[in-house]
Structures are given as C-alpha cells and as structure tokens.
Amino acid sequence: MSTMIETQTAADLLRSHSLRVTAPRVAVLRELSAIPHADVDSIARATRERLGSVSTQAIYDILAVLSANGLVRKFEPAGHPARFELELGDNHHHLVCRTCGTMIDVECAPGKAPCLDAADDHGFAIDEAEVIYWGICPTCTATAVAATT
C-alpha cells in the first residue's frame, strides 16, 4: 500500500488544474494515493469513513472530473470493475493475477513512447498505449503447487 498524500497536497493538485477544492474531491485524491488500483466501491467506502455521507454517484462524478482533467487514470481489466489511480504521467502498464485479481504496476514495455508501436496506426497520432499483462501471481502459483503435492 502506498502512503496517503496530505490534505494540502491534494488541494494544491486540484487548484493546479483549476478545479474547485471540495472535501469529497480531496478525500478521493487522498484515498487513491493510498490505495492504487481502487474500484469505485473501495473509494466510496473509504471516503464515507473519512467524511460521512457521500453518494456513490458523487464518487463517480468526482472520478469523471478528475479523469477529464488529467489527475486520475482509469483502466478496465476484463472481468473486473473499472480501476482508478493517480495519473503519474509515466504511461505504465499493469500485471493482473487471473486467480486473486492482484494488480501491480509494471514499467512501460521496451521501445519508444507510447511504449508499443502499432503495426498500422491507420493515421492516428498515438500518444499512449494501455497494456494489461495477465498471469498467475507468485502467491497463487505457490498455493496451487502446494495443493497438488
């Protein structure tokens, strides 16, 4: 788990993107700094613990605003709810365990940014590649091996 950013840091991030500073927005940014790859339910639960009553729709709205303004990155691994993380501008990718769902950041694939060149870009000016590597994490592999012995 990462370290949670300070309230002032979250407020400064919002101001730097010309966004209004509100307690729910600050709380969402703080939670995302502490819990990378969080889904909406996790963010809503943690935000409610911090602030009291905040609707799930408000969390969706906040995430949409933060995403549209480049503060939050959304990715959607197949078979999992959408996940959110602070936008770090590093165009990293993710490893996802097929068994337990663990998600880990991984460095960009080798090659020049945006990390992977499309075989045919069809005229697109590509600026980002989203890659999700799927497999079985070491813990689940060890558990499976132990169960068969």
C-alpha positions in Angstrom: 0.0 0.0 0.0 1.3 3.5 -0.8 1.5 6.5 1.5 -1.5 8.8 1.6 -0.9 12.3 0.4 -1.6 15.2 2.7 -4.8 17.2 2.5 -2.9 20.3 1.4 -1.2 18.4 -1.3 -4.5 17.1 -2.7 -6.0 20.6 -2.5 -2.9 22.0 -4.4 -3.3 19.4 -7.1 -6.9 20.4 -7.6 -6.0 24.1 -7.7 -3.2 23.4 -10.2 -5.8 22.1 -12.6 -8.2 25.0 -11.9 -10.6 22.7 -10.1 -12.7 23.7 -7.1 -11.4 22.3 -3.9 -14.1 20.3 -2.1 -13.8 17.9 0.8 -15.1 14.9 -1.3 -12.6 15.6 -4.1 -9.7 15.9 -1.6 -10.8 12.7 0.1 -10.9 10.8 -3.2 -7.4 12.0 -4.2 -6.1 11.1 -0.8 -7.6 7.6 -1.0 -6.3 7.0 -4.5 -2.8 7.9 -3.3 -3.0 5.3 -0.5 -4.9 2.6 -2.5 -3.7 2.4 -6.1 -6.0 0.4 -8.5 -9.0 1.1 -6.3 -12.5 0.4 -7.7 -15.4 2.8 -7.1 -16.8 0.8 -4.2 -13.5 0.9 -2.3 -13.1 4.6 -2.9 -16.7 5.3 -1.8 -16.3 3.2 1.3 -13.0 4.9 2.3 -14.4 8.3 1.5 -17.5 7.7 3.6 -15.3 6.6 6.5 -13.5 9.9 6.3 -16.4 12.3 5.6 -19.6 10.6 6.5 -22.3 10.6 3.9 -21.1 10.7 0.2 -23.2 9.1 -2.5 -21.8 6.6 -4.9 -22.9 8.8 -7.7 -20.9 11.7 -6.3 -17.8 9.5 -6.3 -18.5 8.6 -10.0 -18.9 12.3 -10.8 -15.7 13.2 -8.9 -13.7 10.5 -10.7 -15.1 11.6 -14.0 -14.0 15.2 -13.4 -10.5 14.1 -12.1 -10.1 11.8 -15.1 -11.1 14.5 -17.6 -8.6 16.9 -16.0 -5.7 14.5 -16.1 -5.4 13.9 -12.3 -6.7 10.3 -12.4 -6.2 7.4 -14.7 -9.0 4.9 -15.3 -8.3 1.4 -16.6 -10.7 -1.5 -17.1 -9.2 -5.1 -16.9 -11.6 -7.6 -18.5 -13.8 -9.2 -15.9 -13.0 -6.6 -13.2 -14.7 -3.4 -12.3 -13.0 -0.2 -13.5 -10.0 0.7 -11.5 -8.6 4.2 -10.8 -5.2 5.5 -9.8 -3.5 8.9 -9.6 -2.2 9.9 -13.0 1.6 9.9 -12.7 2.3 10.7 -16.3 4.5 7.7 -16.7 2.3 5.6 -19.0 3.0 2.5 -17.0 1.2 -0.8 -17.5 -0.3 -3.4 -15.2 0.1 -7.0 -14.2 -3.2 -8.8 -13.1 -3.4 -12.2 -11.5 -6.1 -14.3 -13.0 -6.7 -16.1 -9.7 -6.8 -13.5 -7.0 -7.1 -10.3 -9.0 -3.9 -8.7 -7.6 -2.9 -5.7 -9.7 0.7 -4.4 -9.9 2.2 -1.5 -11.8 4.9 -2.5 -14.3 7.4 -0.4 -16.2 6.5 0.5 -19.8 7.2 -2.1 -22.4 10.5 -1.6 -24.2 10.5 0.8 -27.1 9.9 4.5 -27.6 6.9 6.1 -26.0 4.0 5.4 -26.2 5.7 2.1 -25.4 4.4 0.0 -28.3 4.2 0.9 -31.9 1.1 -0.2 -33.7 1.7 -2.4 -36.7 -0.6 0.0 -38.6 -1.6 3.2 -36.9 -4.3 4.0 -39.5 -3.3 7.6 -39.4 -3.8 8.0 -35.7 -1.4 10.2 -33.7 -0.9 7.6 -30.9 0.2 9.1 -27.6 -0.5 6.3 -25.1 -0.6 2.5 -25.0 -2.6 0.7 -22.4 -1.3 -2.8 -21.8 -2.5 -5.3 -19.2 -0.4 -8.4 -18.7 -2.4 -11.4 -17.4 -1.0 -14.3 -15.5 -0.8 -16.0 -12.1 1.0 -14.2 -9.2 3.7 -16.0 -7.2 1.4 -16.4 -4.2 -1.3 -18.1 -6.2 1.2 -20.2 -8.0 2.7 -21.4 -4.7 -0.8 -22.2 -3.4 -1.6 -24.2 -6.5 1.6 -26.1 -6.3 1.1 -26.8 -2.6 -2.4 -28.1 -3.2 -1.2 -30.6 -5.8 1.5 -32.1 -3.5 
